[in-house]
Amino acid sequence: MRHLHTELDATLNLIRTELGNSSDLVIRSFTVITQLQAHPAAIIYIDGLANVKDMLESLLANCGELQTVVPSGGETETSPLQWIQSFMLRSGDITSVMDCETLCHGILSGETVVLVDGYAEGISAATNEWKDRGVTEPTSQSVVRGPREGFSETLRTNTALIRRKIKDPRLWLETRQIGAVTHTDVSIMYIQGIVDEKVVKEVRSRLDLIDTDAILESGYIEEFIQDKTMTPFPTIYNTERPDTVAGGLLEGRVAILVDGTPFVLVVPALFTHFIQTAEDYYQRADIGTLLRLLRYVCLFIALFGPAAYIAITTFHQEMIPTPLLINIVAQREGIPFPAFIEAFLMEVTFEILREAGVRMPRTVGQAVSIVGALVIGQAAVDAGLVGPAMVIVVSITAISNFVIPSYNMGISIRMIRFFFMMLAASFGLYGILVGTIIMVLHLSSLKSFGVPYLAPFAPFIKEDQKDNMMRLPQWLLNTRPRLMNHNNPRRQKGRS
């Protein structure tokens, strides 16, 4: 740790050397005049990161002479630093700076530092202000009914959006810097008295164990702190909706916010968490329940649709009604590939079109993906490469995959679908059954920060079924999830 010099020029040269004399480093010199002498001083900040208009107006009142006068304090003269800190600076957050590392980190974070010759310390004022995207509607998790605001890339904006919804002094926020080079601000937010202290300690310990150069997005944090890496299923939930994070905090979860990304992590995350949406609580209970059941049906279609078609048409034709079987056989006449190769080709084609639609410009991306799917599907049928029934099955499977609210869970289902297709092509429905058993056993072994991943299915918790596959009316949701909260399980009185 290198301490600041008492000579102003030596300190300024040290700062210039430390920052490579960067062109966006601004150093404004002025003079502080006391009763006894004039003290050279300087304001240091990074252009584009700090808003120094108010500070310059207060410190450099006489811009022509670039000086400010410290009035007499009677018998004892007020030091320039004390006067600047007490009366001149209008910023609300002012700290003392004693070493070069803290000074450089401060100005690179948007702060403004004032140095006075003859003093081996400086004053750092919070003048952080940079251009951001602002609060806009989230694009990855849209709803029909509910708030339209989403997180931005600025950490303080995101914490303010959550505090707007939870105006409780027990909503605590802890911030640390992670990344040896980026020094990214990472905050954890929780409600004291509702959250399980063991989960908070575990989150702190996992974050403190991260030793890396850079944290550029919350996905970096997710990979470092997740319980098990060798699994296709996500064990940490991410969202860009403040109401979703607020709902998780009220259930006893912990939110992890990373500066520079609109996606906030929420832990612990369960399997059912990825099938639910915030809109389930904004609609009536019967509508919310219907939508949840529909998502579970689409989940099974997206997972087993092509595999079931391959198994039945290849090994179990007796399960198909005779008129339908005759139609399928007639459609497949002349097709040179088995059902597995058909499904594999169509699935890969749809994955290519889906990825192309995401990466292409927004104005043409959806049109290309839709038109491409129609044209390629019809052309493949006309060319005799695949049957019309296979195109229908793959299309319904792809559409059902979009019903899953979580993008991470949707990708996991897409990956596992190929595994079930191979089992179906090799062993029929028996292979699908064995694969399902293996998948359920794997899910049962997963945990998210100590909470079983399949809860409240396994272990089965009767009182938590009121907000699982079904959602009872709000006046019956009077307890929080049992495994999430042990300190304050009751959330409302309820009514009879």
HELIX and SHEET records of a PDB file:
HELIX    1   1 LEU A    8  GLU A   18  1                                  11    
HELIX    2   2 LYS A   53  LEU A   59  1                                   7    
HELIX    3   3 PRO A   80  TRP A   83  1                                   4    
HELIX    4   4 ILE A   84  MET A   88  3                                   5    
HELIX    5   5 CYS A  100  LEU A  108  1                                   9    
HELIX    6   6 LEU A  155  LYS A  165  1                                  11    
HELIX    7   7 GLU A  197  ASP A  208  1                                  12    
HELIX    8   8 SER A  218  ILE A  225  1                                   8    
HELIX    9   9 PRO A  242  LEU A  250  1                                   9    
HELIX   10  10 THR A  272  PHE A  274  5                                   3    
HELIX   11  11 ALA A  278  TYR A  281  5                                   4    
HELIX   12  12 ALA A  285  THR A  314  1                                  30    
HELIX   13  13 GLN A  317  MET A  319  5                                   3    
HELIX   14  14 THR A  322  GLN A  331  1                                  10    
HELIX   15  15 ALA A  339  ARG A  359  1                                  21    
HELIX   16  16 ARG A  362  ASP A  382  1                                  21    
HELIX   17  17 PRO A  388  VAL A  403  1                                  16    
HELIX   18  18 TYR A  407  PHE A  427  1                                  21    
HELIX   19  19 LEU A  429  SER A  445  1                                  17    
HELIX   20  20 LYS A  462  LYS A  466  5                                   5    
HELIX   21  21 GLN A  474  LEU A  476  5                                   3    
SHEET    1   A 6 GLN A  67  VAL A  69  0                                        
SHEET    2   A 6 LEU A  25  ILE A  33  1                                        
SHEET    3   A 6 ALA A  38  ILE A  46 -1                                        
SHEET    4   A 6 THR A 112  VAL A 116 -1                                        
SHEET    5   A 6 GLY A 122  ALA A 125 -1                                        
SHEET    6   A 6 ILE A  94  VAL A  97 -1                                        
SHEET    1   B 5 LEU A 171  ILE A 178  0                                        
SHEET    2   B 5 THR A 184  ILE A 191 -1                                        
SHEET    3   B 5 VAL A 254  VAL A 258 -1                                        
SHEET    4   B 5 VAL A 264  VAL A 267 -1                                        
SHEET    5   B 5 TYR A 237  THR A 239 -1                                        
SHEET    1   C 2 LYS A 447  SER A 448  0                                        
SHEET    2   C 2 VAL A 451  PRO A 452 -1                                        
END                                                                             
